[in-house]
Amino acid sequence: MTMPAMVVSEIGQQPQQIPWKIPAPAAHDVSVKISACGLNFADLLMIKGEYQDTPVVPFVPGMEIAGEIQAIGPDVTEFKLGQRIAAFCGHGGLAGETLVQAARCIALPETMDDVTAAAFPIAYGTSHLALGHRARLQAGETLVVLGAAGGVGLTAVEIGKALGARVIAVARGQEKQALARTAGADEVVDSETDDLLGALRDLGPIHVAYDPVGGAAGEAALRALGPEGRHLLIGFASGDLPRLRPNHLLVKNTTVIGFNWGGYLAFAPDVLRESLAELVKWHAAGRIQPHVSQVLPFERASEGLEMLRTRRATGKIVVRL
């Protein structure tokens, strides 16, 4: 089957809309007619060839989707034709249809629309597993979230509050800080302050730092941690890696925790699926509500990627197909 898709033909080149063909589903695959695709910073890294799971060119970016199952592989028993699902497809989302392993799909309840579903798996899954499973965030602890108005940062604020933490949101400018407060932040700090380290220490002691930014901000959050603090490395949106000084870690018994949400599909898929199932229940109960700042038509997908690159987006950007 051939359909329009945003295709990366060469590493480093922006995707272009061209016809794209997908084969019939393999044994454990489903074919999904895509209605919405969530954009992520990792899509930009993939286009540049800098993501750990960059596919061979040509490929279609778009890591998370919502849609309807159109065809089912012979060994798939848990889904049926016409069923609405959300999926972490890894790539292939900016197209009319794509193949996804059934194990990467979750059934959608009627309480969740397709745009919300396409904004849901990666950002909420990342924050839920990182904070609850890896950092073991406890009620009453203090959590600092860098990039708190971004796609994953905003979910970390929400989930931190849902877990009972006191949340300090670090974001740039009054508009983004106000958004973080709406998501539940108890305190906000401007990321462009001259002394981020001092501002965080004044609000401490800090038990967990959630860092999708890296660079100087990541270093400040790491240094602001109290004894036995945990620093979650989520990503490096600033383009710079934070410098991790072992002597600082040793003196305060600090733990630095690397986190790759997609990696759980390979070594602990049940942990990931259980997390997503719980989050779907939280959404149905009104405990979390994805913030989608932009819903763009397929023809404007490149504009959405540019908004991510220039860090003008708040919450999630979703492309509607």
C-alpha positions in Angstrom: 0.0 0.0 0.0 1.3 3.5 -0.9 0.4 6.6 1.0 1.9 10.1 1.6 4.6 10.3 4.3 7.3 12.7 5.6 10.5 10.8 4.6 14.1 11.4 5.6 16.1 10.4 2.5 19.5 11.5 3.8 20.8 11.9 7.4 20.7 15.6 8.2 18.1 16.6 5.6 14.7 17.6 6.7 11.9 15.2 5.9 10.0 15.7 2.6 6.5 14.6 1.7 6.7 11.8 -0.8 4.7 8.5 -1.5 5.7 5.7 0.9 4.9 2.0 0.7 4.5 -0.4 3.7 4.3 -4.2 3.4 1.8 -6.5 4.9 2.1 -7.1 8.6 4.5 -9.8 9.8 3.5 -12.4 12.3 3.5 -10.2 15.4 2.7 -6.9 13.7 -0.4 -4.8 13.2 -1.0 -2.2 10.5 -2.4 1.0 11.9 -4.2 3.7 10.1 -2.7 6.8 11.8 -5.0 9.6 13.0 -2.5 11.5 15.1 1.3 11.5 15.7 3.0 13.1 18.7 6.3 14.9 18.0 9.3 14.5 20.2 12.8 16.0 20.6 14.2 12.5 19.8 12.7 12.9 16.3 15.1 15.8 15.7 18.0 13.7 16.9 17.0 10.9 14.6 16.9 13.2 11.6 20.4 14.3 12.4 21.6 10.7 12.9 22.3 11.4 16.6 19.7 9.2 18.2 20.7 5.8 19.7 18.0 4.0 17.6 18.3 5.9 14.3 17.0 3.7 11.5 18.6 3.2 8.1 17.6 5.8 5.5 15.1 6.3 4.0 12.8 6.4 7.0 9.7 8.2 8.3 10.1 10.0 11.7 7.3 10.0 14.3 7.7 7.9 17.4 4.2 7.7 18.9 0.9 7.4 17.3 -2.8 6.9 17.8 -5.1 5.2 15.2 -7.1 2.3 14.2 -5.9 -1.3 13.4 -6.3 -2.0 9.7 -4.6 -5.4 9.4 -3.3 -8.0 11.9 -0.4 -10.5 11.6 -1.2 -14.2 12.0 0.2 -14.5 15.5 -1.5 -11.5 17.0 -4.4 -12.4 19.3 -4.7 -9.5 21.7 -6.1 -7.0 19.2 -8.8 -7.0 16.6 -9.6 -5.2 13.3 -10.9 -1.7 13.8 -9.7 -1.4 17.4 -8.4 2.0 18.5 -4.8 1.9 19.9 -1.9 4.1 20.9 1.6 2.9 20.1 5.3 3.6 20.6 6.3 2.8 17.0 9.9 4.2 17.2 9.6 5.7 13.8 7.0 5.7 11.0 4.4 7.9 12.6 4.3 10.8 10.1 2.5 8.7 7.5 -1.0 7.6 6.7 -0.3 4.1 7.9 2.5 2.2 9.6 3.4 -1.2 10.9 3.9 -1.7 14.7 4.7 -4.7 16.8 1.6 -5.6 18.8 3.6 -5.6 22.0 4.2 -1.8 21.5 0.4 -1.1 21.4 -2.1 -0.3 24.1 -5.9 -0.4 23.7 -7.5 3.0 24.1 -10.6 3.6 26.2 -13.5 5.8 25.0 -12.4 8.4 27.6 -9.2 9.3 25.6 -9.4 10.9 22.2 -6.8 10.3 19.5 -4.9 13.6 19.9 -4.5 13.1 23.6 -3.5 9.5 23.0 -0.8 10.5 20.5 0.6 12.9 23.1 0.6 10.4 25.9 2.9 7.3 25.8 6.4 8.8 25.7 6.1 11.9 27.8 4.0 10.4 30.5 5.6 7.0 30.3 9.0 8.5 30.7 8.1 10.6 33.8 6.1 7.8 35.5 8.8 5.2 35.1 11.7 7.5 35.8 10.2 9.1 38.9 8.4 6.1 40.4 10.4 3.1 39.2 14.0 4.4 38.9 14.2 7.4 41.4 11.7 5.9 43.8 10.3 9.4 44.5 8.4 9.4 47.8 5.5 11.5 49.1 6.9 14.5 51.0 10.2 14.6 49.1 11.2 17.6 47.0 11.5 17.2 43.2 13.1 19.8 40.9 12.1 19.6 37.2 14.2 21.2 34.6 12.6 22.2 31.3 9.3 22.1 33.2 7.1 23.5 30.5 8.4 21.1 27.8 6.9 17.9 26.5 8.3 15.6 29.2 9.0 18.3 31.8 5.4 19.2 32.2 4.4 15.6 32.7 7.1 15.3 35.4 5.5 18.2 37.3 2.1 16.5 37.1 3.3 13.0 38.1 5.6 14.4 40.8 2.5 16.0 42.4 0.4 12.9 41.9 3.1 10.9 43.8 2.9 13.4 46.7 6.1 15.3 46.1 6.8 19.0 46.6 7.7 20.2 43.0 10.0 23.0 42.0 9.6 23.8 38.3 12.5 25.4 36.3 11.3 27.1 33.1 12.1 30.2 31.0 9.8 33.2 31.2 6.5 34.0 32.9 4.3 32.2 30.4 6.1 28.8 30.8 6.3 29.3 34.6 2.6 29.9 34.8 2.0 26.7 32.8 4.1 24.8 35.2 2.1 26.2 38.1 -1.1 25.2 36.4 0.3 21.6 36.2 0.9 21.6 40.0 4.3 23.2 40.7 4.7 24.5 44.2 7.6 26.8 43.3 8.9 28.1 40.0 12.4 29.3 39.1 13.3 31.2 35.9 15.9 29.1 34.1 17.6 32.3 32.9 18.4 33.4 36.5 22.0 34.4 37.0 22.3 32.0 39.9 20.3 28.8 39.3 22.3 26.9 41.8 21.7 29.4 44.6 18.0 29.6 43.8 17.6 25.9 44.0 19.6 25.6 47.2 17.4 28.3 48.8 14.4 26.1 48.0 16.0 22.9 49.2 16.8 20.3 50.4 16.2 18.6 47.1 15.8 14.9 46.9 15.3 14.2 43.2 16.3 16.2 40.1 14.6 15.4 36.8 16.9 16.6 34.0 15.9 16.5 30.3 18.0 19.6 29.6 21.7 18.8 30.5 24.4 21.4 30.2 24.8 24.1 32.9 21.3 23.8 34.2 21.8 20.0 34.7 25.1 20.7 36.6 23.3 23.3 38.8 20.5 20.8 39.7 23.0 18.1 40.4 25.0 20.3 42.8 21.9 21.5 44.5 20.9 18.0 45.6 20.9 17.2 49.3 22.6 14.1 50.8 21.5 10.9 49.1 19.9 12.9 46.3 19.0 11.2 43.0 19.7 12.9 39.6 17.7 11.5 36.7 19.4 11.9 33.3 16.4 12.1 30.9 18.0 13.9 27.9 20.1 16.8 26.7 17.8 19.3 25.0 20.4 22.1 25.6 22.8 20.2 23.3 25.4 20.0 26.0 26.2 17.2 28.4 26.4 18.1 32.1 29.8 17.6 33.7 29.5 15.0 36.4 32.3 15.4 39.0 32.8 12.1 40.9 34.1 13.8 44.0 30.8 15.8 44.4 28.9 12.5 44.0 31.0 10.8 46.7 30.9 13.6 49.3 27.1 13.8 49.3 26.3 10.1 48.5 24.6 11.3 45.3 23.2 8.9 42.8 23.1 9.7 39.0 20.5 7.6 37.2 20.4 7.1 33.5 17.0 6.6 32.0 15.9 5.4 28.5 12.2 4.7 28.4 12.2 2.9 25.1 14.9 0.5 26.4 12.4 -1.2 28.6 10.8 -2.7 25.5 13.9 -4.8 25.1 14.7 -5.9 28.7 11.5 -5.3 30.8 8.5 -4.8 28.5 6.0 -5.8 31.2 7.3 -2.9 33.4 6.6 -0.5 30.6 3.1 -1.9 29.8 2.1 -1.9 33.5 3.2 1.7 33.8 1.1 2.8 30.7 -1.9 0.8 31.9 -1.7 2.7 35.2 -1.4 6.0 33.5 -4.5 5.3 31.3 -6.4 4.8 34.6 -5.0 8.0 36.0 -6.2 9.9 33.0 -9.7 8.3 33.2 -9.8 9.4 36.8 -8.8 13.0 36.0 -5.4 12.8 37.8 -3.4 13.8 34.8 -4.3 15.8 31.7 -1.9 16.1 28.7 -1.2 19.6 27.6 -1.2 19.8 23.8 -0.1 23.2 22.8 -0.3 22.7 19.0 -2.4 20.4 16.8 -1.0 20.8 13.2 -2.2 19.3 9.9 0.1 16.8 8.2 1.2 19.5 5.7 2.7 21.5 8.6 4.6 18.7 10.3 8.0 20.4 9.5 6.8 23.5 11.2 6.1 21.4 14.4 9.6 19.9 14.2 11.1 23.4 13.9 9.1 24.6 17.0 10.7 21.7 18.9 14.2 22.6 17.6 13.9 26.2 18.7 12.3 25.2 22.0 9.2 27.4 21.4 6.9 24.6 22.2 5.1 24.1 25.5 3.7 20.7 26.4 3.2 18.5 23.3 2.9 19.1 19.6 0.6 16.7 17.7 0.3 16.2 14.0 -3.2 15.3 12.8 -3.4 13.0 9.8 
